[in-house]
Amino acid sequence: MRLLIRNVEVAGRVGLDVRIEGGRIAGIGARLAGAGPELDGRGGALIPGLCDHHIHLFALAARAESVSLEGVASPAAFAARIAEATASKPPGAWIRVLGYHEAMAGDLTRARLDALAPRHRLRVQHQTGSLWILNSLALAALGEGGDPPSLERDTGRIWRGDAWLRRRIGADPPPLAPVGARLAACGITALTDASVTTDDDAAARLAAAHRAGELPQRLTLMSGGALTAAADGAFAVGPLKVLLDDHALPEFDDFTDRIACARTWDRRVAVHCVTAAELALTLAAFTAAGAAPGDRIEHGGVIPPDAIGQLRDLGLTVVTQPAFVRERGDRYLRDVAPSDRVDLYRCASLTAAGVPVAASSDAPYASPDPWRGIAAAIDRRTADGAMLGADERVSPEAALALYLDDPAAPGRRPRRVEAGAPADLCLLKAPLRDVLAAPSAEFVAATIIGGAVVQ
């Protein structure tokens, strides 16, 4: 496969051509001889394709078929959104609602959902993705027996119950092609699915979507258990995922045993850490069991100052989500004490201390558009325009770099447009300086994976 991209900016040099052969960059220079298809770059920047280092693909695909609570800010608005959803569905239909937070209408229970949707099977997911609340008709549809310990039938709540719910509901998995196309339109060429529930069946479905071209991005899959990489390279196996919840933290020995298990599988460990308590337990576990380059802290929602040095000394990478500043920042400013706000979703202070940092979306729990994350990392502005963590702002170039690392080594192995590198590229419609002045996916002109134009 050959492709010649003409008249692009590469690493600040303008008017260059880039030749691609066999899925790799074969040459970079001015006025290269043509052989095969050509793509006119029109003076735009050519950069490595972006990588989302933490995403949930099946959940993102399911979002298209769900009711979003975006914009809901009161109990009346929440009730109206549910009423709108039930009005368009026949009695007994399933209704899946995403993005709930207590700031909208307080604590939800089975009884409250019954009052809102007495004739439909309603399930509402918390914004964190960790909790579902079901009404009575939904619970009845799941049947009796075999309940996981995390299911509270009296309240309708189930913690971390996605896999069990899928089996009981028996719904067909949502199509992945729209997700692949949407991410390609943002210039994304590589994805790390961070779902702890990924098993052989889920991995096979993702691999099939990749082979069919529905999900053209290169895939790395985390899992909570054993997983074998696809022989044809349809996906690579990433770190072993350890999921922590403040209300049900694991026994310390169980945690360190999980780390030891990962080492026997020659895998790194990625730990979900949103709160200070989760991070403290994780740092203690890695100190006891031993950390290895490539071990990761997912989210780093709250990182106290005294934890930064520990992260550096252990060599842990923090994979954060700058877009949360934009999308949830106004709520943080309302709910988080001023003295604690400086600890939220750190970036600049970590890199200054020598802690490897990479960025991601955590979609569908935030927008999958990486350019929104880049903008938020630069200005740290909330949706209402308030500043959250001014000292954590990074330069435009550093913000972009958070999405450009090798997915096998986020925060530690930058990718560049250079001869011999894989031809996984993002062509922009303008010079890089102009794009970073107002980051937006609208600047993406083409996305190239393995030398093939996929968008």
ABEGO torsion letter per residue (X at the ends): XBBBBBGBBBGGBBGBBBBBBGGBBABBEBGBBBBEBBBBAGGBBBBBBBBBABBBAAAAAAAAABBBABGBABAAAAAAAAAAAAAABBBGBBBBBBGBBAAAAEBBBAAAAAAABAABBBBBBBAAGABBBBBAAAAAAAEBEGBBAABBAAAGBBBGAAAAAAAAAGBBBBBAAAAAAAAAAAGBABBBBABAABBAAAAAAAAAAAAAGABABBBBBBBABBBBBBAAGABBBBBBBBBBBAABBBBAAAAAAAAAAAAAAGBBBBBBBABAAAAAAAAAAAAAAEBBBGBBBBGGABBBAAAAAAAAAAGBBBBBBAAAAAAAAAAAAAABBAAAAAABGBAAAAAAAGBBBBBBAGOAABBABAAAAAAAAAAGBBAAGBBBGAAABBBAAAAAAAAABBAABBGABBBBBBBGBBBBBBBBABBAAAAAABBBAAABABBBBGGBBAX
